[in-house]
């Protein structure tokens, strides 16, 4: 998130966007989850975003470590089922990220 300058009114545009979200794949994952408005199975995210298992796993681990998503592993019958849900922190940081973009790029509404 960009930081406020000493006046508190304008954002310091030299500050980078939150790197945890700004990575292309992590931005896509969070966008997908927030658009769905519910927990999504790992396989559905992988299919929607056309990612490999390894790529999705690595980026989910980073998002989970940052407490932006929760990953739940259960079984559906005898089959493993991994679901991913954005956390309240993840929703808040994503909203802040979008606001930062609006502050940086005039006319984004």
N, C-alpha and C positions, 0 to 999 in steps of 0.2 A: 504494500500500500504506500502511496505517496505520503510524504509527511507535510504538515502544515508549516508555513514559514512563520517568521516572528509576528506578522500581523494577524495570523490565525484565519485570514479570509481566503487567501489563494494557496493552491497546492504548489509545492516545490517540484517543478516538472523535471528536475534533474534526478529525482529519486526514481528508482526502477519500480515497475509493477511487481507485486509479490511473486517471486520466482517459483514458489511451490505451485501456484496456479498458472503462471504465465507459460510454462512449458506446453507445447502444442498438444501433446497427447493428454496431459492432465487437464488442460482446459477443455478438451473434447469430452473427456470422461465426466467431469463435473457438469458440463452443459447437458450431456445426455441424461444424467441422473436427475438433474433439476427439472429438465423438460418433462421427464416421465412422471415426476411427483410421487414416486414410490420406489421401494427397493427393486433392483433389477438383478436377474441372474447374470453371473459372470459370462455365460455363453451368449446371452442376448446383447450385452455390452460389446463383447468381442465381435459379434456379427454386425451390429449396427455401425461400429467404427472401423470395421475391416482391419482388426489388429491380430497379431499372433498371440498365443497364450502367454509366451514369455514377456512380450512387450507390455501387455495388459497387467500381468502379475507384478512386474517391476514398478510400474507407475501407481498401481493400487497400493502397493506396500508403502510408497512414499507418501501418498495421500493419507493412508491409515496412520502412519507414523506422525504426521502433522495433525492428526485428529480431525481431518476434513471428511472422512468417510469411515463407516464401520463395515467390516467384512465378516460375514457370518457363514460358517461351514456346518451344514447339517446333512441329513440323508433324506431322500424321498424314496421310500422303500429301501432298496439296496443300493441305490445310486447316489453318489455324492452330489450335493447342491450347494454352490457358493453364491450368496447374494450380497449385494453391495447397496448401501444406503448412505446418503449424505447426512452429516451430523448438523446440529444447529450451528456449530462453529463453522462448518463448511459452507452452509447457506449464507451466513453473515459475511465471511471473508470473500465469498464469490460476489455478493452484492457490493461490497466495498471495492472489489476489483473492477466491477462494471462501472461504478461511480468514478473511480480513478480514470478509466478510459474516457468517460464523458468529460472529465475535467481537462484531460490532455488534448482530446480531439473535439474542436468546436463543431456544433451541429449534430452530434450524436444524441438522439433522443429516442 
